[in-house]
Amino acid sequence: MTPRSAPRSDRTRQRAVTARLEATTERLDALEGRQRQLERTVAAVAREAGLSVGSPCTRCDRSHTLVKSGLVYCPECGYRRTL
């Protein structure tokens, strides 16, 4: 069945799905932009505080680790180790 010969309800449903997909894509694009902005801001704040932002915590995976003076620590779970 081609789109032109599809029943009206199918075409309406297809338009609704397309509109939802476009809206979701716009939201995702906005969220990705906001995430990049926050990542840059966190990195700048860390630099100002004399810290570096490390990798995600391997113990809890709920936060990135912070690095300062040879110590890596997770601000979420408190895990610490020396470099």
N, C-alpha and C positions, 0 to 999 in steps of 0.2 A: 504494500500500500504506500503510495507516495504522499508526501505532506499535503498536497493540494486535495487529494481525494480522501484524506483522513477525516473522520467525523469531527464535527465542530468541538466537541468536548475534548478530544485528543489534542487538537491544535491549541485550545485554551490551556490545557494542562501543560503542554510543551512550552507555551509562552510563560506560564507561571514558574516552571522549573528554570527556564532561562533567566528570568528576572531574579529569582532567588540566587542562582549561581553568580550572576553579575554583582548582586549586592554582597554576597559572601566574599567574592574576589576583592571588591573595594574595601571591605572591612579587613581582610587579611593584609592587603597592601598597606593600609593605614597602621595596623598593629605592627607589621614588620618595620615600618619607618619609626614608629615610637620606640620599639625595642632597640634599634640601632642608636637612636638618640639617647636613651637611658644608658646603654653600654658605654657610649662616649662620655657621658656625664659621670658615671661611676668611676671610670678610668681616670678622669681629670681630678675628681675629688680624692681618689687614692693617691695620686701623684702629689697633690697639695699636702696630704697628711704624711707623706714619706713612705707610702705603702705601694705594693704592686698587687694587682689582681691576678691570681693564679688560675689553675684549672678547677673544674668542678670537684667538690669534696668526694673522695672515693669511699668514704665511710657512710655519709648520709645522702649525698647527691641532691641536697636541698639548697646549697649555696656554693659559690665559688670560694676558693681559699684565698687568704690574704697572706702576703709575704712581707716580712720586715725583719731586718737584722739577723738574717740566717734562720728565721723561724717561719714555718708555714703553719697557718692555723685556719680553722673553719669557724666563722663567727656564729654559725647556726648550731652545730653540735659540740663545739669546743675541742674537737680533735686537734692535736698539735704534734709537730715533728720538726726536727732540725734538718737543715739542708746539708 
